[in-house]
Structure formats: C-alpha cells, structure tokens
Amino acid sequence: MSARWNPSVTVAAIVEKDGRYLLIEEHTPEGLRLNNPAGHLDPGESLIEACARECVEETAHPFKPTHLLGVYQSRFLRAAKNGLNAEEITFVRFAFSGEISKQIEGQALDQGIVRVLWMSLEEVRASAALHRSPLVLQCIEDHAKGQRFSLALLHTDLSVWQI
C-alpha cells in the first residue's frame, strides 16, 4: 500500500485598506516573490488562530479574521535544482478577510520577509508574474468582488487543543 497523500493546509489574510491590499515580499526557492500574509496551519491551533498568527509574524500587524473569503486548492511543481529533488505540492488554502491593528513597532518579521507593502488592485494584477502562487491574485479578486462567508462555517473541535 502506498503512503497516504497529505496536502499542505495553509491560511492567508486578505486585508484591504483605502483601496490598497496588504502584501509581503519574501525570499523563496524561486526567488523574490509577492504573497498575501500566509502560512501553514500548525498543530494545536484553529484555522482562525493560524491566520491571525501568520499575519502578525509576517507583517507585525495584529489581524482579526472576520469572514472566510474562500477555500482554494492549487498544485505547485518545483523543479529539481541545486542537488534537491523535484517536488509536487498540493495546497489547500483557507483565506480570511478581516481587520488589522496598528503595526507593532520594533517587531521583527519572519525570516525571509523582505518588506511589507500596500498595493492597489491594479498593481497586484500587474505584478502577477512575481506572485508566489496564482492564489495571491485570486483571493484578492474574490475580496474585491465582495465575496464573504460567515466564520460560523468553520468548526474546530476541542481535541485540536488537546495535543
């Protein structure tokens, strides 16, 4: 029997303020890329907690998710290079919209984050070749068209915190 396939579960914060979207610029194996504040779900946390954590770690802005924007799936193929094997990764992304607070002064950003920036929808569209994944733009497009779902769609069983 073959090993069970496990997609990577990720979360993303989609934040808009005064017509501009919060993005980060980060180092990746593919070079410098733009991304939504995003990252992996960690053991012992809910999707909402993971999204709030990732946003503050990557931007120094505390984030309060208020709506589920959508659930997205993508497949990424990383070519073999520098002695590393090729990789095929499937991502399942839970994207949230919400509110941010003032940036925490002096807080260091996650390793690999170069800067935090605000971009208009037009600038995000124009920079698509630099996006870490096609989900960066898709999530922002869905936010811009007003897509929002209640957080009540999500349920986290107490067993998650009992590890």
ZAZALO-294208 format. One line per 8 residues: number of its first residue (from 1); their letters; for each residue y, x, z of C-alpha. Coordinates in pm, whole numbers, plus 32768, in hexadecimal, padded with zeros to 4 digits. Layout:
% ZAZALO-294208
NUM	a	Y/X/Z ~ ...
% end
This chain:
% ZAZALO-294208
1	msarwnps	8000/8000/8000 ~ 8157/8085/7FA8 ~ 8273/80AD/80A0 ~ 834F/7F7F/80DC ~ 8495/7F82/801A ~ 85C8/7F7E/80FB ~ 871F/7F41/8066 ~ 884C/7FD5/8118
9	vtvaaive	8914/7ECE/81D4 ~ 8A88/7F12/81CC ~ 8BC8/7E64/8238 ~ 8D25/7E71/81A4 ~ 8E7E/7E0A/821D ~ 8F59/7D6D/8112 ~ 90BD/7D74/8194 ~ 91F1/7CFC/80DA
17	kdgrylli	9353/7D1A/8157 ~ 948C/7CC7/808F ~ 93C6/7CC3/7F49 ~ 9325/7E17/7F82 ~ 91BB/7E67/7FDE ~ 9146/7F65/80DE ~ 906C/8076/8047 ~ 8FF4/81CB/80AB
25	eehtpegl	8FCC/8303/7FDB ~ 8E95/83C7/8039 ~ 8DBE/84ED/7FD7 ~ 8C6B/8484/7F4A ~ 8B53/8543/7E9B ~ 8BEE/84BC/7D59 ~ 8D46/8545/7DAF ~ 8E81/84A6/7E3B
33	rlnnpagh	8E61/8328/7E31 ~ 8F1A/81F0/7E9D ~ 8E6B/80F1/7F7A ~ 8EAD/7FCA/8059 ~ 8E8E/8029/81C7 ~ 8D15/8008/81D5 ~ 8BD5/8095/8260 ~ 8A77/8058/82DC
41	ldpgesli	89FB/7F61/83DD ~ 8989/8025/850F ~ 8872/7FC5/85FF ~ 88E5/7EE8/871D ~ 8A13/7E4B/8674 ~ 8A62/7D0C/85B9 ~ 8AEC/7D0A/8459 ~ 8C41/7CA6/84E3
49	eacarecv	8C3D/7DC0/85E3 ~ 8BD5/7EB9/84D7 ~ 8CF4/7E54/83F5 ~ 8DF5/7E6F/850C ~ 8D6A/7FC5/856F ~ 8D64/8050/840D ~ 8EC9/7FE2/83C6 ~ 8F59/8087/84FC
57	eetahpfk	8E89/81C3/84C3 ~ 8EFB/81E6/835A ~ 9064/816D/8370 ~ 90C7/817B/84E3 ~ 9128/800C/84BD ~ 9075/7F1F/85AD ~ 8FE0/7E03/84DB ~ 8F83/7CA2/8540
65	pthllgvy	8EA2/7BF5/843F ~ 8F08/7A89/8414 ~ 8E3C/7A22/82E2 ~ 8D08/7A8A/8222 ~ 8D81/7ADB/80C5 ~ 8C28/7AF2/802A ~ 8AD7/7B9D/801D ~ 8AAD/7C95/7F02
73	qsrflraa	898C/7D60/7E76 ~ 89A2/7E98/7DA1 ~ 88C0/7FB2/7D31 ~ 8931/811A/7D27 ~ 8886/8234/7C6D ~ 88E6/8393/7CDC ~ 887F/84A4/7BE8 ~ 87C1/85D4/7C62
81	knglnaee	88A3/8700/7C95 ~ 88CF/8833/7D6F ~ 875B/8835/7DBF ~ 875E/86D0/7E41 ~ 867B/85C4/7DB4 ~ 8703/8499/7CFA ~ 8736/8364/7DD2 ~ 8729/81F1/7D91
89	itfvrfaf	87D2/8122/7EA0 ~ 8800/7FAB/7EB2 ~ 8921/7F36/7F89 ~ 894C/7DE0/8027 ~ 8ABA/7DC4/808B ~ 8B51/7CC4/8175 ~ 8CC6/7CBD/8132 ~ 8DBF/7C2B/8229
97	sgeiskqi	8F2B/7BD1/8217 ~ 8FFA/7BDA/834F ~ 9123/7C5E/840A ~ 9180/7DC1/8463 ~ 9254/7E42/857C ~ 9349/7F60/857A ~ 92AE/80B2/8528 ~ 9243/8174/865D
105	egqaldqg	9320/82A8/8661 ~ 9269/83F2/867A ~ 9110/8363/863C ~ 903F/8442/855C ~ 8F9F/83A2/842C ~ 8E2B/83BB/83E0 ~ 8DB3/84FF/8346 ~ 8DE8/84FA/81CF
113	ivrvlwms	8F0C/8406/81D3 ~ 9035/84A8/8125 ~ 9136/8396/8151 ~ 917B/8226/8185 ~ 9242/8176/8076 ~ 92C4/8020/8014 ~ 92A3/7FB7/7EA8 ~ 930C/7E85/7DE2
121	leevrasa	91FE/7DBE/7D30 ~ 9277/7E52/7BE8 ~ 925A/7FB5/7C73 ~ 90FC/7F6C/7CF5 ~ 9094/7EE9/7B9F ~ 9130/8017/7AEF ~ 9075/810A/7BD0 ~ 8F19/8072/7B9A
129	alhrsplv	8E8F/81BA/7B0D ~ 8ECF/825A/7C61 ~ 8E27/814A/7D31 ~ 8CF9/81A9/7E01 ~ 8C46/8074/7D7C ~ 8C90/7F43/7CA6 ~ 8C93/7E78/7DE8 ~ 8DE6/7F0B/7E4A
137	lqciedha	8E97/7E44/7D3B ~ 8DAD/7D17/7D47 ~ 8DF5/7CDB/7EB8 ~ 8F6C/7CFA/7E81 ~ 8F60/7C10/7D55 ~ 8EA3/7B0E/7E26 ~ 8FA3/7B30/7F3D ~ 90C5/7B0C/7E48
145	kgqrfsla	9036/79C7/7DBF ~ 9024/793A/7F20 ~ 8EAF/794A/7F63 ~ 8E6A/7927/80D8 ~ 8D41/78AE/81A7 ~ 8D24/785D/8316 ~ 8C98/7968/83FC ~ 8BBC/784E/8481
153	llhtdlsv	8AD8/7899/8358 ~ 8A68/79D0/8414 ~ 8985/79CF/8542 ~ 892B/7B02/860C ~ 8807/7AD3/86F7 ~ 8826/7B6A/8852 ~ 86FF/7C4C/8803 ~ 87E9/7D23/8730
161	wqi	8897/7DA2/8868 ~ 8753/7DD0/892A ~ 86DD/7F15/888F
% end
